[in-house]
Amino acid sequence: MVFSTRRATLTKEAKRAYQAPLRDPTQRTGTHVFPGAITKSRDFLRGIEVRLGDLDGCDFLFLWPDGDIAFRDAELRRWRSLYPAAQVIPLRKCGHYIFEEAGPECADALARWLAQNALGKGVPAPSRLE
């Protein structure tokens, strides 16, 4: 978490929220092995990849941070090659935790995108959570 932000460090409250489901540090082993497990799951991921074409014709919005340690330019190029009509909103000087670092930008971009795409096609607006 420490190396995953660019604009500012996560607040103590945000860190606690991310850690809350696994309060005991010994329970967090999975979060440390997860990235390695993904890279070792090539056959599983290949199975998903062959079905990505099923999503052709869907509307996509990518909120893309330029400083993410996990998802970089190569991944964005790949997604753009699969879905060239996707709208991409770059999040400048932003890391992996986009909603923590760029919450208002993300909310605004998502609201505009929904108004232009899903809501404009008759999809009901989501109810506001209070």
C-alpha positions as CSV (number, residue, x, y, z in Angstrom):
1,M,0.0,0.0,0.0
2,V,2.8,2.4,0.8
3,F,4.3,2.2,-2.7
4,S,1.0,2.3,-4.6
5,T,0.1,6.0,-4.3
6,R,1.5,9.0,-6.2
7,R,-0.5,12.1,-5.2
8,A,-0.5,11.5,-1.5
9,T,-0.2,8.7,1.0
10,L,-3.3,6.9,2.1
11,T,-4.9,8.3,5.2
12,K,-4.9,6.2,8.4
13,E,-8.6,5.9,8.0
14,A,-8.3,4.6,4.4
15,K,-5.6,2.1,5.5
16,R,-7.8,0.9,8.3
17,A,-10.7,0.5,5.9
18,Y,-8.6,-1.7,3.6
19,Q,-7.3,-3.7,6.5
20,A,-10.6,-4.0,8.3
21,P,-11.7,-7.3,6.7
22,L,-8.4,-8.9,7.8
23,R,-7.6,-7.2,11.2
24,D,-5.0,-9.7,12.2
25,P,-1.8,-9.3,10.1
26,T,-1.4,-13.1,10.0
27,Q,-4.6,-13.2,8.0
28,R,-3.2,-11.0,5.3
29,T,-0.9,-13.6,3.7
30,G,-3.2,-13.8,0.8
31,T,-2.7,-10.2,-0.2
32,H,1.0,-10.7,-0.3
33,V,0.9,-13.9,-2.5
34,F,-2.0,-12.7,-4.7
35,P,0.1,-10.9,-7.4
36,G,2.3,-14.0,-7.7
37,A,-0.8,-16.2,-7.9
38,I,-2.1,-14.1,-10.8
39,T,1.1,-14.5,-12.8
40,K,1.1,-18.2,-12.2
41,S,-2.5,-18.6,-13.4
42,R,-1.8,-18.3,-17.1
43,D,-4.1,-21.2,-18.1
44,F,-7.0,-19.8,-16.2
45,L,-6.4,-16.3,-17.6
46,R,-6.1,-17.6,-21.1
47,G,-9.5,-19.1,-20.7
48,I,-10.9,-15.7,-19.8
49,E,-9.0,-14.0,-22.6
50,V,-10.6,-16.2,-25.3
51,R,-14.0,-15.0,-24.0
52,L,-13.2,-11.3,-24.1
53,G,-14.6,-11.1,-27.6
54,D,-18.1,-11.8,-26.1
55,L,-18.0,-8.3,-24.7
56,D,-17.5,-6.7,-28.1
57,G,-20.1,-4.0,-28.6
58,C,-20.3,-3.2,-24.9
59,D,-19.5,0.3,-23.7
60,F,-16.3,0.7,-21.7
61,L,-14.8,3.4,-19.5
62,F,-11.2,3.0,-18.3
63,L,-10.2,5.3,-15.5
64,W,-6.4,4.8,-16.0
65,P,-3.9,6.1,-13.5
66,D,-0.5,6.9,-15.1
67,G,1.5,5.9,-12.0
68,D,0.0,2.5,-11.2
69,I,2.6,-0.1,-10.3
70,A,0.4,-3.0,-11.5
71,F,-1.3,-1.7,-14.6
72,R,0.9,0.3,-17.0
73,D,1.0,1.6,-20.5
74,A,1.4,-1.9,-22.0
75,E,-1.8,-3.1,-20.3
76,L,-3.7,0.0,-21.5
77,R,-2.5,-0.6,-25.1
78,R,-3.8,-4.2,-24.8
79,W,-7.2,-3.1,-23.5
80,R,-7.4,-0.5,-26.2
81,S,-6.6,-3.1,-28.9
82,L,-9.5,-5.2,-27.6
83,Y,-12.0,-2.4,-27.2
84,P,-10.9,0.5,-29.4
85,A,-14.1,2.4,-28.8
86,A,-13.6,2.5,-25.0
87,Q,-13.4,5.9,-23.4
88,V,-10.1,6.3,-21.5
89,I,-9.8,8.9,-18.8
90,P,-6.2,9.4,-17.8
91,L,-5.6,10.1,-14.1
92,R,-2.4,12.1,-13.9
93,K,0.1,11.5,-11.1
94,C,-2.2,8.8,-9.7
95,G,-1.4,5.4,-8.4
96,H,-3.2,2.1,-7.8
97,Y,-5.8,3.4,-5.3
98,I,-7.6,5.7,-7.8
99,F,-10.7,6.3,-5.6
100,E,-8.6,7.4,-2.7
101,E,-6.3,9.6,-4.8
102,A,-8.7,10.9,-7.4
103,G,-12.2,10.2,-6.0
104,P,-13.9,13.4,-7.3
105,E,-12.3,13.0,-10.7
106,C,-13.4,9.4,-10.9
107,A,-17.0,10.2,-9.7
108,D,-17.3,13.0,-12.2
109,A,-15.9,10.9,-15.1
110,L,-18.2,8.0,-14.2
111,A,-21.3,10.3,-14.0
112,R,-20.5,11.8,-17.4
113,W,-19.9,8.4,-18.9
114,L,-23.1,7.0,-17.5
115,A,-25.1,10.0,-18.8
116,Q,-23.6,9.5,-22.3
117,N,-23.8,5.8,-22.4
118,A,-25.8,3.6,-20.1
119,L,-28.3,6.2,-19.0
120,G,-28.7,7.5,-22.5
121,K,-29.7,4.0,-23.6
122,G,-32.6,3.8,-21.1
123,V,-30.7,2.1,-18.3
124,P,-32.2,3.4,-15.0
125,A,-29.9,5.6,-12.9
126,P,-28.5,3.9,-9.9
127,S,-30.1,4.9,-6.6
128,R,-27.8,7.2,-4.6
129,L,-26.4,5.6,-1.5
130,E,-26.6,7.8,1.6
